[in-house]
């Protein structure tokens, strides 16, 4: 009874095609934003913000980027971690060259460098697809990792080979560095993620997004209908890499504080791929669900024994964590291969026709 669009009449095509045509959905979105911007900073401690919310938002943005490429454009990739690294190293160099420019501008600008690299490594997608494209993007991952190690100019010839975040401030507020408060960094990350998610949602619903989905479903038919594979595939690689680059820059500047090449290895590429698959291919909200499942649930599993007064060794908890997460992933993929987003959509649809859900 609470979730039903009875009496909500649409009098224009624009209203009918709105992002959230049901009034209850609009209220839910505003409620989530209110909790995220007001509730979480008020009740969350430093550990909750630093270890849970900030990395969750960063990985969710990276998952959105990969979902654009894999879920909407149908181009498989295992180079997400490397593209995040391109954004992080580009942002580090930009802050070195332009120390007085606002750090938010540098983070967004670093995404364009990642987009350019993504387009270069996306060129093989014009001739190959499927498993062969996966191998190509995996080669890009290893090549870019080699660049992060061997090209000393990227990390300013630091003997440790690491990039270290300098302190930057804007309008008298410290945004990066050890002196930046977790609340400040969280609100900044949240604002960037919300804006970029809104942009991605509108791109997907527009002409460019429709061309990606046409290429994904049947590229030959799409080309016969006038969609240019060159423009569609390279734009998907560019937008996806842009989002991953911004996520990588935020990961270093707003979360880790310093990073080496291991922060952008192939394990992170697989981690984000699991988030996308589990959350649901071709779904923006699925990217957030997958990131929450993969990142937040293990933290809760580690903390659960302490909450009930049971002392368990850290190694045992870690093994249990792997077993439970792996089992849950298999369970969800068997129950619903289209991920958590599909389960969420089914639940909403049943709620709309309740008490006659079948």
N, C-alpha and C positions, 0 to 999 in steps of 0.2 A: 504493500500500500504506500510506503514512503518513497519507493523508487519507481515512479511511473509517469510517463509524459502525457497522460490524459489531460486535455484542456490546454496544452501548450501548442498553440497554432503558429505555423510558419507562414508568413505572408509575402516572402521574397526568397529568391534563389540564394541570396547571400546568407540569410538566416538559416535556410535549410542546410547549407554547406558549412556552417560554423564548426569550429574545432570541437566545441562542446555544446551540441544542440539541446541537450536536456538540462533543465535548470538545476536539477540536483547535482549533476556533474560539475557545473560551474561553482556551486556552493562548496563541493568537496575540494576542488582545486584551490579555492581561496582559503579554505580551512587548512589544507596542507601547507600552503605558503605561510599562513599566519603562525602555525606551529613551528615551521622551519626557521622563520626569521625572528620570531619573538619568544616562543616557548623554549626551544632548544637552548639558545644563549642564556636564558634565565635560570634553567634548572640543570643544565649540563655542566659537569666539572671539566677540568683540564684533560683528564684521561679520556673522557667520553668524546670530547671534541677532537683531540689530537689523534687518538687511536681508532676511533670508529667513524665519526661523521665526516671529517675531512678526507680521509682516504676513500670512504664510500662514495662521496660525491665525485672525486677525481676519477676513480675507476668507472663510475657510471657514465661520466662524460666520454671516456675512452671507449666504453662499450657502445655508446650511441654512435661514435665515429665508425667503429667496426661494423655495426649493424647497418649503417648506411651503405657500406661497400658490399657486405656479404648478404645481409637480409633483404635489402631493397634492390641492389643492383646485381646480385647473384655472382659476385666476383670473390672467390675464396682468397683469404690472405692469412699468412702467419708472420707478418712483419710488423704487427702493431707495436710491439715493444721498441723496435728500432725507430719507428716514426715518432714515438713518444720521446725517444732519446734525441732525435733531431731537433724537436721543439725545445727540449731542455738545454741542449748545448747552444742552440741559436739564441735563446733568451739570455744565457750566461754571457755570450759574446756581445750581445746588444747592450746589456747593462754595463759592460766594460767600456765599450766604445762611446756610449751615450749615457754617462752616469747621472745626468740631471733630468732625464725623461721619466715620466710616470711609469712605474713598474707594470701597471695594468696594460698600458699601451705596448710595452715590450713583450708581455706575455701573448697578447693578441697578435702582434707582429711576428712572433716566432712561429705561429701557426702557418703563416704564408711560406716560410722556408720549408717547413715540413710538407706543405701542399705541393711545392715545386718538386721536392724529392719524390713524393708519392706519384706524381704524374710521370716522372722519368721511369720509375720501376713499374708503372702501370702500362707502359707501352706494349709489353709482351701480351697483354690481355687482348689485343686486337687480333692476334693470330692463334693463341692457345687458350684453353679453358680447363676447368676441373682440376684434376690432380696435378697436371703440368703447371698450371698457374700457381698452385700451392707451393710447388718446388721452387718456382721462380721467386715468389715472395719470401720463402725461407732463405734463399740465397741472398736476397736483399737484407734480410735480418743479419746474417753472418757478415756480410760485407760492411754494413754500417757499424756493427760492433767492432770490426777490425779498425775502421776509421776512428772510432771513439778512443781506441787504445793507442794507435800508432801516430795519429796526427796531433802532435803536442800543442799546436796552435789553438786547438779547440778548447783545451783546458788551461790556456795561458801558461804553458810550460811548467805547471805545478809538479814538483817532484813526486807527489803522491798519486798523480794522475786523476785526481778528483776535482769536481767543480764545487766551489763553496759559495754559498749565497751571501752577497753583501747586504748590509742594512740599508733599506730604502724607506722613505716616508713620503706622505702626501698630505697636505693641509694640516701639518703638525701631528699626524698619526703615523706611527711606525708600522709598516706593512710587512716587511720581511726582516729576517735576522733573528738572533736569539732574544732580542728585546720585544719582538712583536707578540702580543697576547694571543692565546688560542681563539678567543672570541672574535678578534679582528680578522684573523686569517680565515676563520670559518665563514664569517659573513661575506668576506670578499670572494671566497671560493663559491659559496652558495649563489651569490649574485651572478657571477660569470656563468655558472652551470645553468641557472634558470634562463638567462637571456639566450645562451647558445642552444639550449633545448627548445625554446620557443622558435628560434630561427630554423632549426632543423625540422621541426614539426611542420612549419609552413612551407619549407622547400619541398618536403616529401609530398605534401598535398597539392603542389603546383605542377607546372608543366615539366620542370626538370625531374621531379620525383616520379611522375608518370612515365617519363622516358626511361628512367632506371628500371622501373618495374616491368616495362615492356621488354627491355633487353634481358632481364632476368627470366621472364616467362618463356619467350621465344624470340631470340635475337634475329633470326632470318625474317620472320613475319614483321618484326618491328622495323627492320631496315626497309622492307617493301612498302611499309606505311609511311616512310619518310623520316624515321628516326636515324640519325647518324651514329653508328657505333663508336666512332672516334670521339665525338663530343660527349656522348653519354658515359662511356666507360672512363675516359680520362677525367671528366668532371666528378664522377663518383670517387675515383682515387684521390682527386684533389680535395674534395670536401671531407672525405673520411680522414685523410692524413692531416688536414687542418685541425680537425677536432682532436685527433690523437696528439698532435704537436702541442696544442694548448694544454691538454691534460698532462702531458709530460713536463711542461714548464711549471705548471702549478704543483705537480708532485714534488719537484725539487725546491721551488721557492716558497711554497706555503705549507709543506708537510715535512720533508726530510731535512731540509736545510743544507745538505751536501749529498753528493751522489757520485758513484763510480759507474763504470760500464755495466757492472752486474745488476744495476737497478733497471736496465733496459734489455735484459737478455731474453732468450727465447721462452724461458719459463713464464715471463710476464705476457708474452704473446699468447701462450696457451691458456693462461689464467683468464685473460679477457675474452678469448674465444669461448671458453667454458661459460662465462657469464652470459654471453650473447646466446649460445645454444640453449642454456637452461632457462634463461628469461623468455626467449622466444624470438626467432628470426623474423625480421620485418615488423618490429614493434618497438616504439620508443619507450613506452612504459616497461616493456620487457627487459630493456637494458638496465633500468633501475632495479627491477625485481631480481634479475640475475646477479647484479653487483651486491645487493643486500644479502642474497642467499649465500654467495661464495665468500664474502668478506665478513659480514656481521655474525652469521650463524657460528662459524668456528670460534669467534671470540666468546660468544655466549656458552658454547660447549666447554671451553677452557675454564670459564668462571663458575659453571654450574656446581661442580663438586664443593667448592668453597662456600657457596651459598647454603648448602644443606649440611655443612659441618663435616664433610668427608675429606680426609687428607689423601690425595693421590699424587704420585710423582708426576713431574712435568712431562717426562718421556711417555708415560702411560697415557696421559691426557692427549698428547700429540698423536699417538697411534690410534686412540679411539676416535679422535677428530677425523683423521684420514678415512677410517672405516665408515663412520657415520655419514660423512659428506659424500663419499663415493657411493655408498648404498642409496642415499637419498637421490643422488643424481640419476642413478640407474632406475630407481623407482619412478621418478617423475617423467623420465624419458619414455618409459614403458606405458605409463598411464596416459600421458599426453605428449607426443613427440614435438608438438609445436610450442612447448614450454609453458612457463607459469602465466604468461600473458594470455594464452588461450584459455587456461583454467579460469582466470579472472573474468574473461569475456563471457564464458559459459555461465559462471555464477551470476553475473550482471543480467544476462538474458533471462535466466530462470527467475531472478528477482523481479524483473519487469512484468512477468505474467503470473506471479504468485497470487493466489494459492493454487494455480493450475500450472505447475512447472513442466509437465510432460505432455 
